[in-house]
Amino acid sequence: MPPAHSPSAPGSPDPSAPQGAPAAPAAAGTGTGGGGGNDTIDALDGRLIRLLAEEPRIGVLECSRRLQVARGTVQARLDRLQAKGVISGFGPEVDPAAIGYPVTAFATLEISQGQGADVRAHLARVPEVLELHTITGIGDMLVRIVARSNADLQRVIDRVLGFDGIVRSSTAIVLENPVPYRILPLVDQAAAE
């Protein structure tokens, strides 16, 4: 997704629209939101999300042209999707391997009772920690970490574990990522329901 400060970001005002002109509302009974309590996305929302995912630098005006709907409809849909948290950002997707961190691992952490907030704060200060999830099961937290090499992974693990609130850990190194993180198949399914 494009950065929010980009002049072509979908949330940016349309340079061809008159200054201060309100965006036209979406057609009644369609889209997300509205008075009906509909918390799903519809086919147009799905097409809009797919277009933005495939061409992240596209602007609102071009979206409306490609989707064959009014510019105001696209803007209203984007505003609603963002307000509901369906679209959470327009930042660039960065590949850790391309910036020198080709090793990925998952660490399951067991923590001391009552230490959750402190452990979360500790892990948030480790740049190589890309994600942290609290989980059920044997461990308490699942952490995705990256490193520059297998040898560097030991340094990262030592830094992650360098906190008294972490009692035990188990680490698994990623060998291959045949299905990278994706969302569009789920968007397509939700839009079709």
VEXKOL-602843 format. One record per residue: residue in one letter; x, y, z of N, C-alpha, C, CB in turn. Coordinates in nm, 2 decimals. Glycine has a CB too. Example, Ala and Ser with C-alpha at 12.3 -4.5 7.8 and 13.67 -1.06 7.14 Angstrom:
2
   resn     n.c1     n.c2     n.c3    ca.c1    ca.c2    ca.c3     c.c1     c.c2     c.c3    cb.c1    cb.c2    cb.c3
      A     1.32    -0.57     0.78     1.23    -0.45     0.78     1.32    -0.33     0.78     1.13    -0.45     0.90
      S     1.28    -0.22     0.71     1.37    -0.11     0.71     1.29     0.00     0.79     1.41    -0.06     0.57
//
This chain:
193
   resn     n.c1     n.c2     n.c3    ca.c1    ca.c2    ca.c3     c.c1     c.c2     c.c3    cb.c1    cb.c2    cb.c3
      M     0.08    -0.12     0.00     0.00     0.00     0.00     0.09     0.12     0.00    -0.10     0.00     0.12
      P     0.05     0.23    -0.06     0.13     0.35    -0.07     0.14     0.42     0.06     0.08     0.45    -0.18
      P     0.25     0.49     0.09     0.26     0.57     0.21     0.15     0.68     0.22     0.39     0.63     0.22
      A     0.10     0.71     0.34    -0.01     0.80     0.35     0.03     0.94     0.31    -0.05     0.81     0.50
      H     0.16     0.97     0.31     0.20     1.11     0.27     0.22     1.12     0.12     0.33     1.14     0.34
      S     0.21     1.01     0.05     0.22     1.01    -0.10     0.11     1.09    -0.16     0.23     0.87    -0.15
      P     0.14     1.18    -0.26     0.03     1.25    -0.32    -0.07     1.16    -0.39     0.09     1.36    -0.41
      S    -0.02     1.04    -0.43    -0.11     0.95    -0.50    -0.18     0.85    -0.40    -0.04     0.87    -0.60
      A    -0.16     0.87    -0.27    -0.23     0.77    -0.18    -0.38     0.79    -0.19    -0.18     0.81    -0.03
      P    -0.45     0.67    -0.18    -0.59     0.67    -0.20    -0.66     0.77    -0.11    -0.64     0.54    -0.18
      G    -0.61     0.80     0.01    -0.68     0.89     0.10    -0.66     1.04     0.07    -0.64     0.86     0.24
      S    -0.57     1.06    -0.03    -0.54     1.20    -0.07    -0.65     1.26    -0.14    -0.41     1.20    -0.15
      P    -0.67     1.39    -0.13    -0.77     1.46    -0.20    -0.74     1.45    -0.35    -0.78     1.61    -0.16
      D    -0.85     1.45    -0.43    -0.84     1.44    -0.57    -0.81     1.58    -0.62    -0.97     1.39    -0.63
      P    -0.69     1.59    -0.69    -0.65     1.72    -0.74    -0.75     1.78    -0.84    -0.51     1.72    -0.80
      S    -0.83     1.70    -0.91    -0.92     1.75    -1.01    -1.05     1.80    -0.94    -0.94     1.65    -1.11
      A    -1.08     1.76    -0.81    -1.20     1.80    -0.75    -1.19     1.94    -0.70    -1.24     1.70    -0.63
      P    -1.30     2.01    -0.70    -1.30     2.15    -0.65    -1.26     2.15    -0.50    -1.44     2.21    -0.67
      Q    -1.19     2.25    -0.46    -1.15     2.27    -0.32    -1.27     2.27    -0.23    -1.06     2.39    -0.30
      G    -1.27     2.19    -0.12    -1.37     2.19    -0.02    -1.50     2.12    -0.07    -1.41     2.33     0.01
      A    -1.50     2.06    -0.19    -1.62     1.98    -0.23    -1.63     1.86    -0.15    -1.61     1.96    -0.38
      P    -1.75     1.83    -0.10    -1.77     1.70    -0.03    -1.77     1.58    -0.12    -1.90     1.71     0.06
      A    -1.72     1.47    -0.07    -1.72     1.35    -0.15    -1.86     1.30    -0.16    -1.63     1.24    -0.09
      A    -1.90     1.25    -0.27    -2.03     1.19    -0.29    -2.05     1.06    -0.21    -2.07     1.16    -0.44
      P    -2.16     1.04    -0.14    -2.17     0.92    -0.06    -2.19     0.80    -0.15    -2.29     0.93     0.03
      A    -2.16     0.68    -0.09    -2.18     0.56    -0.17    -2.32     0.53    -0.18    -2.11     0.44    -0.09
      A    -2.36     0.45    -0.28    -2.50     0.42    -0.30    -2.56     0.36    -0.18    -2.51     0.33    -0.43
      A    -2.68     0.39    -0.15    -2.75     0.34    -0.03    -2.76     0.19    -0.04    -2.89     0.40    -0.01
      G    -2.74     0.12     0.07    -2.75    -0.02     0.08    -2.63    -0.10     0.02    -2.87    -0.06     0.00
      T    -2.53    -0.03    -0.01    -2.41    -0.10    -0.06    -2.29    -0.07     0.03    -2.38    -0.07    -0.20
      G    -2.19    -0.15     0.02    -2.07    -0.12     0.09    -2.07    -0.16     0.24    -2.03     0.03     0.08
      T    -1.97    -0.12     0.31    -1.96    -0.15     0.45    -2.02    -0.04     0.53    -1.81    -0.17     0.49
      G    -2.05    -0.06     0.65    -2.11     0.04     0.73    -2.25     0.06     0.70    -2.03     0.17     0.72
      G    -2.30     0.18     0.74    -2.44     0.21     0.72    -2.52     0.17     0.84    -2.50     0.14     0.59
      G    -2.65     0.19     0.83    -2.74     0.16     0.95    -2.77     0.01     0.97    -2.86     0.24     0.94
      G    -2.74    -0.07     0.87    -2.79    -0.21     0.88    -2.70    -0.30     0.96    -2.80    -0.27     0.75
      G    -2.59    -0.25     1.02    -2.51    -0.33     1.10    -2.42    -0.43     1.02    -2.59    -0.41     1.20
      N    -2.41    -0.41     0.89    -2.33    -0.50     0.81    -2.19    -0.48     0.83    -2.37    -0.48     0.66
      D    -2.12    -0.58     0.88    -1.98    -0.57     0.92    -1.89    -0.64     0.81    -1.95    -0.63     1.05
      T    -1.95    -0.68     0.70    -1.87    -0.75     0.60    -1.84    -0.66     0.49    -1.95    -0.88     0.55
      I    -1.76    -0.70     0.39    -1.73    -0.62     0.28    -1.81    -0.68     0.16    -1.58    -0.62     0.24
      D    -1.84    -0.59     0.06    -1.91    -0.64    -0.05    -1.82    -0.65    -0.17    -2.03    -0.55    -0.09
      A    -1.87    -0.69    -0.29    -1.79    -0.71    -0.41    -1.71    -0.59    -0.45    -1.88    -0.76    -0.52
      L    -1.77    -0.47    -0.44    -1.70    -0.35    -0.48    -1.58    -0.32    -0.38    -1.80    -0.23    -0.48
      D    -1.61    -0.34    -0.25    -1.50    -0.33    -0.15    -1.39    -0.42    -0.19    -1.55    -0.35    -0.01
      G    -1.42    -0.55    -0.22    -1.32    -0.65    -0.25    -1.24    -0.61    -0.38    -1.39    -0.78    -0.28
      R    -1.31    -0.56    -0.48    -1.24    -0.51    -0.60    -1.15    -0.40    -0.57    -1.34    -0.48    -0.71
      L    -1.19    -0.30    -0.48    -1.11    -0.19    -0.45    -0.99    -0.23    -0.37    -1.20    -0.09    -0.36
      I    -1.00    -0.32    -0.27    -0.89    -0.37    -0.19    -0.79    -0.44    -0.28    -0.94    -0.46    -0.08
      R    -0.84    -0.52    -0.37    -0.75    -0.60    -0.46    -0.67    -0.50    -0.55    -0.83    -0.70    -0.55
      L    -0.74    -0.40    -0.61    -0.68    -0.30    -0.69    -0.57    -0.23    -0.62    -0.78    -0.20    -0.75
      L    -0.60    -0.19    -0.49    -0.49    -0.12    -0.41    -0.38    -0.21    -0.38    -0.56    -0.06    -0.29
      A    -0.41    -0.34    -0.35    -0.30    -0.43    -0.32    -0.21    -0.46    -0.44    -0.36    -0.56    -0.27
      E    -0.27    -0.47    -0.56    -0.19    -0.50    -0.68    -0.12    -0.37    -0.73    -0.29    -0.55    -0.79
      E    -0.18    -0.25    -0.71    -0.12    -0.13    -0.76    -0.12    -0.03    -0.65    -0.19    -0.08    -0.89
      P    -0.03    -0.04    -0.55    -0.04     0.04    -0.43    -0.02     0.19    -0.45     0.07     0.00    -0.34
      R     0.03     0.24    -0.56     0.05     0.38    -0.58    -0.06     0.45    -0.66     0.18     0.41    -0.65
      I    -0.17     0.37    -0.69    -0.28     0.42    -0.77    -0.35     0.53    -0.68    -0.37     0.31    -0.81
      G    -0.41     0.63    -0.75    -0.48     0.73    -0.68    -0.63     0.70    -0.68    -0.45     0.87    -0.74
      V    -0.71     0.78    -0.61    -0.85     0.77    -0.60    -0.92     0.78    -0.74    -0.91     0.87    -0.50
      L    -0.88     0.89    -0.81    -0.94     0.91    -0.94    -0.92     0.79    -1.04    -0.88     1.04    -1.00
      E    -0.80     0.74    -1.04    -0.77     0.62    -1.12    -0.85     0.50    -1.07    -0.62     0.59    -1.13
      C    -0.86     0.48    -0.94    -0.94     0.37    -0.89    -1.08     0.38    -0.94    -0.94     0.37    -0.73
      S    -1.14     0.50    -0.94    -1.28     0.52    -0.98    -1.29     0.49    -1.13    -1.32     0.66    -0.95
      R    -1.19     0.53    -1.21    -1.20     0.50    -1.35    -1.19     0.35    -1.37    -1.08     0.57    -1.42
      R    -1.10     0.28    -1.31    -1.09     0.14    -1.33    -1.21     0.06    -1.28    -0.96     0.09    -1.26
      L    -1.26     0.10    -1.16    -1.38     0.03    -1.11    -1.51     0.07    -1.17    -1.38     0.05    -0.96
      Q    -1.50     0.18    -1.25    -1.62     0.24    -1.31    -1.73     0.28    -1.21    -1.68     0.13    -1.41
      V    -1.68     0.35    -1.11    -1.77     0.41    -1.01    -1.72     0.56    -0.99    -1.78     0.33    -0.88
      A    -1.81     0.64    -0.93    -1.77     0.78    -0.90    -1.65     0.79    -0.81    -1.89     0.85    -0.84
      R    -1.58     0.89    -0.82    -1.46     0.92    -0.74    -1.51     0.93    -0.59    -1.39     1.05    -0.78
      G    -1.62     0.99    -0.57    -1.67     1.01    -0.43    -1.71     0.87    -0.37    -1.80     1.10    -0.43
      T    -1.76     0.78    -0.45    -1.79     0.65    -0.40    -1.66     0.58    -0.36    -1.86     0.56    -0.51
      V    -1.55     0.59    -0.44    -1.43     0.53    -0.40    -1.38     0.59    -0.27    -1.32     0.54    -0.51
      Q    -1.38     0.72    -0.26    -1.33     0.79    -0.14    -1.42     0.75    -0.02    -1.34     0.94    -0.16
      A    -1.55     0.74    -0.03    -1.63     0.70     0.08    -1.61     0.56     0.12    -1.78     0.72     0.04
      R    -1.59     0.47     0.03    -1.55     0.33     0.06    -1.42     0.32     0.13    -1.55     0.24    -0.07
      L    -1.32     0.39     0.08    -1.19     0.39     0.15    -1.20     0.45     0.29    -1.09     0.48     0.07
      D    -1.27     0.56     0.31    -1.29     0.62     0.44    -1.36     0.52     0.54    -1.38     0.74     0.44
      R    -1.46     0.45     0.49    -1.53     0.35     0.58    -1.44     0.23     0.61    -1.66     0.30     0.51
      L    -1.37     0.18     0.51    -1.28     0.06     0.53    -1.17     0.10     0.63    -1.22     0.02     0.39
      Q    -1.12     0.22     0.62    -1.02     0.26     0.71    -1.08     0.28     0.85    -0.95     0.39     0.67
      A    -1.19     0.34     0.86    -1.26     0.37     0.99    -1.29     0.24     1.06    -1.38     0.45     0.98
      K    -1.32     0.13     0.99    -1.36     0.00     1.05    -1.24    -0.08     1.07    -1.46    -0.07     0.96
      G    -1.12    -0.04     1.03    -1.00    -0.12     1.05    -0.97    -0.22     0.94    -1.00    -0.18     1.18
      V    -1.06    -0.23     0.84    -1.04    -0.33     0.73    -0.91    -0.30     0.66    -1.16    -0.33     0.63
      I    -0.89    -0.17     0.63    -0.76    -0.12     0.57    -0.69    -0.05     0.68    -0.78    -0.03     0.44
      S    -0.57    -0.10     0.72    -0.51    -0.05     0.84    -0.39     0.04     0.81    -0.46    -0.16     0.93
      G    -0.35     0.05     0.68    -0.24     0.13     0.64    -0.21     0.13     0.50    -0.12     0.09     0.72
      F    -0.12     0.23     0.46    -0.08     0.24     0.32     0.07     0.24     0.31    -0.14     0.36     0.25
      G     0.14     0.19     0.40     0.28     0.19     0.40     0.34     0.09     0.31     0.34     0.17     0.54
      P     0.47     0.10     0.27     0.53     0.00     0.18     0.55    -0.13     0.25     0.67     0.06     0.13
      E     0.55    -0.24     0.18     0.58    -0.37     0.23     0.73    -0.38     0.22     0.50    -0.48     0.16
      V     0.80    -0.41     0.33     0.95    -0.43     0.32     0.98    -0.57     0.35     1.01    -0.33     0.43
      D     1.07    -0.63     0.26     1.12    -0.76     0.28     1.24    -0.76     0.36     1.15    -0.83     0.14
      P     1.24    -0.82     0.48     1.36    -0.82     0.57     1.49    -0.87     0.50     1.33    -0.90     0.69
      A     1.47    -0.97     0.42     1.59    -1.03     0.35     1.66    -0.93     0.26     1.55    -1.15     0.27
      A     1.58    -0.84     0.20     1.63    -0.74     0.11     1.71    -0.63     0.18     1.52    -0.68     0.02
      I     1.69    -0.62     0.31     1.76    -0.52     0.38     1.86    -0.58     0.48     1.66    -0.43     0.46
      G     1.90    -0.71     0.45     2.01    -0.77     0.52     1.97    -0.86     0.63     2.09    -0.67     0.57
      Y     1.84    -0.90     0.64     1.80    -1.00     0.75     1.73    -1.12     0.68     1.70    -0.92     0.85
      P     1.81    -1.21     0.62     1.75    -1.32     0.55     1.70    -1.44     0.64     1.84    -1.37     0.45
      V     1.74    -1.44     0.76     1.70    -1.55     0.85     1.58    -1.51     0.93     1.82    -1.59     0.95
      T     1.48    -1.60     0.93     1.36    -1.58     1.01     1.34    -1.69     1.10     1.23    -1.56     0.91
      A     1.30    -1.67     1.22     1.27    -1.77     1.32     1.15    -1.73     1.40     1.39    -1.79     1.41
      F     1.09    -1.84     1.46     0.98    -1.82     1.55     1.02    -1.87     1.69     0.85    -1.89     1.50
      A     1.00    -1.79     1.79     1.04    -1.83     1.93     0.91    -1.83     2.01     1.14    -1.73     1.99
      T     0.89    -1.94     2.08     0.78    -1.96     2.17     0.84    -1.93     2.31     0.71    -2.10     2.17
      L     0.78    -1.84     2.38     0.83    -1.79     2.51     0.73    -1.83     2.62     0.86    -1.64     2.51
      E     0.78    -1.88     2.73     0.70    -1.89     2.85     0.75    -1.78     2.95     0.72    -2.04     2.92
      I     0.65    -1.71     3.01     0.69    -1.60     3.09     0.64    -1.62     3.24     0.63    -1.47     3.03
      S     0.70    -1.55     3.33     0.66    -1.55     3.47     0.53    -1.49     3.49     0.77    -1.48     3.56
      Q     0.45    -1.54     3.58     0.32    -1.48     3.62     0.33    -1.33     3.64     0.26    -1.55     3.74
      G     0.24    -1.26     3.59     0.24    -1.12     3.61     0.35    -1.03     3.54     0.25    -1.09     3.75
      Q     0.42    -1.10     3.45     0.53    -1.02     3.38     0.50    -0.99     3.24     0.66    -1.11     3.39
      G     0.38    -1.02     3.20     0.34    -1.00     3.06     0.37    -0.86     3.01     0.19    -1.03     3.04
      A     0.32    -0.75     3.08     0.34    -0.62     3.03     0.49    -0.58     3.02     0.27    -0.52     3.12
      D     0.57    -0.62     3.12     0.71    -0.59     3.11     0.78    -0.67     3.00     0.77    -0.63     3.25
      V     0.74    -0.79     2.98     0.80    -0.87     2.87     0.77    -0.80     2.73     0.76    -1.02     2.87
      R     0.64    -0.76     2.72     0.60    -0.70     2.59     0.68    -0.57     2.57     0.45    -0.66     2.60
      A     0.70    -0.49     2.68     0.78    -0.37     2.66     0.92    -0.40     2.63     0.77    -0.29     2.79
      H     0.98    -0.50     2.69     1.12    -0.55     2.65     1.13    -0.59     2.51     1.16    -0.66     2.74
      L     1.04    -0.67     2.46     1.04    -0.72     2.32     1.02    -0.61     2.22     0.94    -0.83     2.30
      A     0.94    -0.51     2.26     0.91    -0.40     2.17     1.04    -0.31     2.14     0.80    -0.31     2.22
      R     1.14    -0.33     2.23     1.26    -0.25     2.21     1.36    -0.33     2.13     1.32    -0.22     2.35
      V     1.33    -0.45     2.09     1.43    -0.53     2.01     1.39    -0.51     1.86     1.42    -0.68     2.05
      P     1.47    -0.45     1.78     1.43    -0.42     1.64     1.41    -0.55     1.56     1.54    -0.34     1.57
      E     1.48    -0.65     1.59     1.46    -0.78     1.51     1.33    -0.85     1.54     1.58    -0.87     1.54
      V     1.26    -0.81     1.64     1.13    -0.87     1.67     1.03    -0.80     1.58     1.09    -0.85     1.82
      L     0.97    -0.88     1.48     0.88    -0.82     1.39     0.74    -0.84     1.43     0.90    -0.90     1.26
      E     0.71    -0.94     1.51     0.57    -0.96     1.56     0.57    -1.03     1.69     0.49    -1.05     1.46
      L     0.47    -1.00     1.77     0.45    -1.07     1.90     0.31    -1.10     1.91     0.51    -0.97     2.02
      H     0.28    -1.22     1.94     0.14    -1.27     1.97     0.14    -1.33     2.10     0.09    -1.36     1.86
      T     0.03    -1.30     2.18     0.01    -1.39     2.30    -0.07    -1.50     2.26    -0.06    -1.30     2.42
      I    -0.04    -1.62     2.31    -0.10    -1.75     2.26    -0.15    -1.84     2.37     0.00    -1.82     2.17
      T    -0.23    -1.93     2.33    -0.27    -2.04     2.43    -0.18    -2.16     2.40    -0.42    -2.08     2.41
      G    -0.18    -2.26     2.49    -0.10    -2.38     2.47     0.02    -2.38     2.56    -0.05    -2.39     2.33
      I     0.13    -2.44     2.52     0.25    -2.46     2.60     0.31    -2.33     2.63     0.35    -2.55     2.53
      G     0.33    -2.24     2.53     0.39    -2.11     2.56     0.29    -2.00     2.59     0.48    -2.07     2.44
      D     0.34    -1.89     2.62     0.26    -1.77     2.64     0.27    -1.67     2.53     0.30    -1.70     2.77
      M     0.38    -1.66     2.46     0.40    -1.57     2.35     0.47    -1.63     2.24     0.48    -1.44     2.40
      L     0.43    -1.59     2.12     0.50    -1.64     1.99     0.56    -1.51     1.93     0.40    -1.71     1.90
      V     0.69    -1.52     1.90     0.76    -1.40     1.85     0.82    -1.44     1.72     0.87    -1.36     1.95
      R     0.80    -1.35     1.62     0.87    -1.37     1.49     0.99    -1.28     1.49     0.78    -1.34     1.36
      I     1.11    -1.34     1.47     1.23    -1.26     1.47     1.31    -1.28     1.34     1.32    -1.30     1.60
      V     1.40    -1.19     1.31     1.48    -1.20     1.20     1.63    -1.17     1.24     1.44    -1.10     1.08
      A     1.72    -1.22     1.16     1.86    -1.20     1.19     1.94    -1.20     1.06     1.92    -1.32     1.28
      R     2.07    -1.15     1.07     2.15    -1.14     0.95     2.21    -1.27     0.90     2.26    -1.04     0.98
      S     2.22    -1.37     0.99     2.28    -1.50     0.96     2.24    -1.59     1.07     2.43    -1.50     0.94
      N     2.27    -1.72     1.06     2.24    -1.82     1.17     2.32    -1.78     1.29     2.27    -1.96     1.13
      A     2.44    -1.74     1.27     2.53    -1.70     1.39     2.47    -1.57     1.45     2.67    -1.67     1.34
      D     2.42    -1.48     1.37     2.36    -1.36     1.43     2.23    -1.39     1.50     2.33    -1.25     1.32
      L     2.16    -1.50     1.46     2.04    -1.54     1.52     2.06    -1.56     1.67     1.98    -1.66     1.46
      Q     2.18    -1.62     1.71     2.21    -1.64     1.85     2.21    -1.51     1.93     2.34    -1.72     1.86
      R     2.27    -1.41     1.86     2.27    -1.28     1.93     2.13    -1.22     1.95     2.36    -1.18     1.85
      V     2.05    -1.24     1.85     1.91    -1.19     1.86     1.83    -1.27     1.97     1.83    -1.20     1.73
      I     1.85    -1.40     1.97     1.78    -1.48     2.08     1.83    -1.44     2.21     1.81    -1.63     2.05
      D     1.96    -1.42     2.23     2.02    -1.38     2.36     1.96    -1.25     2.40     2.17    -1.37     2.35
      R     1.94    -1.16     2.31     1.88    -1.03     2.34     1.73    -1.04     2.38     1.89    -0.93     2.22
      V     1.66    -1.13     2.31     1.52    -1.15     2.34     1.51    -1.21     2.48     1.46    -1.25     2.23
      L     1.59    -1.31     2.51     1.58    -1.38     2.63     1.65    -1.31     2.75     1.65    -1.52     2.62
      G     1.72    -1.20     2.72     1.79    -1.12     2.82     1.69    -1.04     2.91     1.89    -1.03     2.76
      F     1.59    -1.11     2.97     1.50    -1.04     3.05     1.45    -1.14     3.15     1.38    -0.98     2.97
      D     1.45    -1.11     3.28     1.41    -1.20     3.39     1.27    -1.26     3.38     1.43    -1.13     3.52
      G     1.18    -1.19     3.31     1.04    -1.23     3.31     1.02    -1.35     3.21     0.96    -1.12     3.26
      I     1.12    -1.38     3.13     1.11    -1.49     3.03     1.18    -1.62     3.10     1.18    -1.46     2.90
      V     1.09    -1.72     3.12     1.14    -1.84     3.19     1.20    -1.94     3.10     1.02    -1.90     3.27
      R     1.14    -1.97     2.98     1.18    -2.07     2.89     1.15    -2.03     2.75     1.12    -2.21     2.93
      S     1.22    -2.08     2.65     1.19    -2.05     2.51     1.22    -2.17     2.43     1.28    -1.93     2.47
      S     1.16    -2.17     2.31     1.19    -2.27     2.21     1.19    -2.20     2.08     1.08    -2.39     2.21
      T     1.29    -2.22     1.99     1.30    -2.15     1.87     1.30    -2.24     1.75     1.43    -2.06     1.87
      A     1.23    -2.21     1.64     1.23    -2.28     1.52     1.27    -2.19     1.41     1.09    -2.34     1.49
      I     1.37    -2.23     1.33     1.42    -2.15     1.22     1.34    -2.18     1.09     1.57    -2.18     1.19
      V     1.30    -2.08     1.02     1.22    -2.10     0.90     1.31    -2.14     0.79     1.14    -1.96     0.86
      L     1.28    -2.25     0.72     1.36    -2.30     0.61     1.31    -2.24     0.47     1.36    -2.45     0.60
      E     1.18    -2.23     0.46     1.12    -2.19     0.33     0.99    -2.12     0.37     1.11    -2.30     0.23
      N     0.94    -2.04     0.28     0.81    -1.97     0.30     0.72    -1.99     0.18     0.83    -1.82     0.34
      P     0.67    -2.11     0.15     0.60    -2.14     0.03     0.47    -2.06     0.01     0.57    -2.28     0.02
      V     0.41    -2.02     0.12     0.29    -1.94     0.12     0.31    -1.82     0.21     0.16    -2.02     0.17
      P     0.37    -1.71     0.15     0.40    -1.59     0.23     0.27    -1.53     0.28     0.48    -1.49     0.14
      Y     0.28    -1.44     0.37     0.16    -1.37     0.43     0.08    -1.32     0.31     0.20    -1.26     0.53
      R    -0.05    -1.35     0.31    -0.14    -1.30     0.21    -0.27    -1.27     0.27    -0.15    -1.40     0.09
      I    -0.35    -1.19     0.20    -0.48    -1.15     0.25    -0.58    -1.15     0.14    -0.48    -1.02     0.31
      L    -0.54    -1.14     0.01    -0.64    -1.12    -0.10    -0.73    -1.24    -0.12    -0.56    -1.10    -0.23
      P    -0.69    -1.37    -0.10    -0.78    -1.48    -0.11    -0.90    -1.47     0.00    -0.71    -1.61    -0.09
      L    -0.86    -1.42     0.12    -0.96    -1.40     0.22    -1.05    -1.29     0.19    -0.89    -1.38     0.36
      V    -1.00    -1.18     0.13    -1.08    -1.06     0.09    -1.18    -1.11    -0.02    -0.99    -0.95     0.03
      D    -1.13    -1.19    -0.11    -1.22    -1.24    -0.22    -1.33    -1.32    -0.16    -1.14    -1.32    -0.32
      Q    -1.30    -1.41    -0.07    -1.40    -1.49     0.00    -1.50    -1.41     0.07    -1.34    -1.60     0.09
      A    -1.45    -1.32     0.15    -1.54    -1.23     0.23    -1.63    -1.15     0.14    -1.46    -1.14     0.33
      A    -1.58    -1.10     0.03    -1.66    -1.01    -0.06    -1.76    -1.09    -0.13    -1.56    -0.95    -0.16
      A    -1.74    -1.22    -0.15    -1.84    -1.31    -0.22    -1.95    -1.36    -0.13    -1.77    -1.43    -0.28
      E    -1.93    -1.35     0.00    -2.03    -1.40     0.10    -2.15    -1.31     0.11    -1.97    -1.42     0.23
//
